[in-house]
Every structure is written in structure tokens, then in C-alpha cells.
Amino acid sequence: MARSLLGLTVMEPLPNSEIKRVLVINAHPDDSDFGASGTIAQWVKKGIEVAYVFCTNGDQGGEESGFTKEEMPAIRQREQRAAGAAIGVTDITFLNYVDGHLEATIGLRKDLVRQIRKSQPDRMVCQSPERNWDRIGASHPDHLAAGEAAIQAVYPDARNPFAFTDLLDQEGLQPWRVKEVWVSAYANPDHFVDITDTFDLKIKALQAHASQTAHNPELENMVREWGQRNAGLGGLPEGRIAEAFKIVNTN
């Protein structure tokens, strides 16, 4: 279903009652928690199954933590599992690509198609493949690459039996059509989720990423301010907190 926002026609997401499974694909551990964990917590509370896929282990992040680069992959995986547990997500996969070197290659597309066909999600969340010049931090090159590869994996690859035929012939992974994609960190979002009631869970998830967030005493205030700005853009009452997305119908 479509509606109008600021004179533009935008897609309404499918009702959560029609969603059984969600797959969330991101470049680094903590990306999903900064971008969507308040929303994800709501889905989990509704009984929707949520799985995470992280393309890298985020080993180039955390220079303020005191850990070495060699220690970071295991630390960041452990932190992400704790963050997922804080909001009820335990199905977490790491693809182990090199942080800072991610590209939307055929190999990455195939790996994401494999995850889509395994998970069989009705809805997918990924990062925007388009640079947001107003939020350069959200447009890390790995984010753009992960977003582009994820979108390509949804269309045309995951649904196409002639794409990556060995996934079907050798691994038995049937083609799968994802119904819709929610894109985070998009410059012009058209859907805003009020997460005021799950904001505490979002903060718990972010605090679990101690190597990335413990140095910032203003973390909660910073994230609250971002969320209140999103709520304002979405026309929510003053003081509410929201996460923002671009809804993509894949039919």
C-alpha cells in the first residue's frame, strides 16, 4: 500500500502480522544496534524471528578501547552476541570479510544469497547503498558495499533459480523471494518507528559494544537526540524517539 509524504508517493510496510521472519544484514557488529535495534526489539516482542548477518568482524573499530587489532574480531563477535541477547536475537552469523575492505563483489552477493535462502525472511533490513552527505559516519564504505550487495542479493539473485545454481544443486537451498526491504541510514527516509518504549533495550544493546561505546559518556544522550530528530521528521509528538527507514517493495 502506498501513501503520500511531502507530496511524494511512498510505500507502507507490510503489517507485522504478515511477517514471520526478518533477516538483518550489516557491515559491522553494532551497525544494527545503532540503526534498528529499537525496532527489532519490538518485532521480537511480537514473536517475529530475527536473524543477524554481519559481513565483517569490525576489527578496524575500537582504537580507543586499548585492545589490539588482532584481538578485536573475537571481542566484537562476543559483544555483538551480548547485544543481540539484550533484545532477544540469538541467531547471528559472521561472514568474516576483512573490515575496511568490503566490496559488493559476486562472492559477497553469493554469500548473502545463501543466508537469505537459509533464513527465508519475509522482511530484510540492510544499510543504504547510497551516500548520505549529511551523515558521513553512516556512509562508511563498508556500509555502502554491504547495502549494495544485500539489495542485489534480494533482487535479482535470491529468487532466481538460475543464479548461483550450486546453492540449489549442491546445498539444497531453494530460491526465496523477500517481500520487502527496510533500508536504514537512508538520506530521505519515509517510515518512522516509534521506539520510545524500547529505547532502554536499544541502549543496553549499544552498551554491550563496550569496545566501541564505553569511551563515550554521552552515548545515551547522543542516541536519544538522534531518535528525537527522527521522530520530528516523522511527525511524532515532541519527546518521542524513532528509528527511520526507507521501505522497498520487492515485487
Buried (B, 14 or more C-beta within 10 A) or exposed (E): EEEEBEEEEBBEBBEBEEBEBBBBBBBBBBBBBBBBBBBBBBBBEEEBBBBBBBBBBBBBBBEEBEBEEEBBBEBBBBBBBBBBBBBBBEBBBBBBBEBBEBBBEEEBBBBBBBBBBBBBBBBBBBBBBBBBEEEEEBBBEBBBBBBBBBBBBBBEBBBEEEBBEEBBEEEEBEBBBBBBBBBBBBBBBBBBBBBBEBBBBBBBBBBBBBBBBEEEEEBBEEBBEBBBEBBBBBEBEEEBBBBBBBBBEBE
